[in-house]
Amino acid sequence: MIKRFLYLIVFVSLLSCSSKNKAPSSIIQPEEMKSVLWDVMRAQNLAISVSRSDTTTNTIAETKALTQRIFEIHKISAEDFNKSYNWYLRHPELMKVMFDSLYNQKQRANKLQTDQQALHDSSHHKIPEQ
């Protein structure tokens, strides 16, 4: 689901045209926006995981609740986020940098998780005494 979301964002971004390289002060700045987007994507994954394990959970409602909590943590409103997100969609060069960075962050997180799982698995295998 995140891959489709990322592809959609990149595709829409490439269709947009702009030559400005700096976000105005009324827009969430790139580093903060990247952080918010990272948290929103993680919240979407969490909502999907919860709804798969608990069929009484409404994925859309869970996603909205988690996203609202993320906005509170980052001290922004949904309006701030949407305004900024739409601005970045119209500025694909900045959006691309953010999503490239998010992709790399996801790759690092996946590697860390894999490494930790391998370490955990190896600690449960005792070497037989000779």
RAMO-V934638 format. One line per field, one symbol per residue. psi: psi as a letter, one per 20 degrees, with the letter a starting at -180 (. if undefined). burial: + if it has 9 or more other C-alpha atoms within 8 Angstrom, else -. A space follows every 50 residues. Layout:
BEGIN
psi->???
burial->???
END
This chain:
BEGIN
psi->ghggggggggghhhhqpqjqjpprhiqpqggggggggghgghgggggggg hhiniipoggggggggghhggggilrrhggggggghghhimhhhgggghg ghghggggggggggghggggghiioqpqq.
burial->-----+--++-++--+------+---++++--++-+-++++-+++-++-+ +-------+--++--+++-+++---+---++-++--++++++-+++-++- -+----------------------------
END
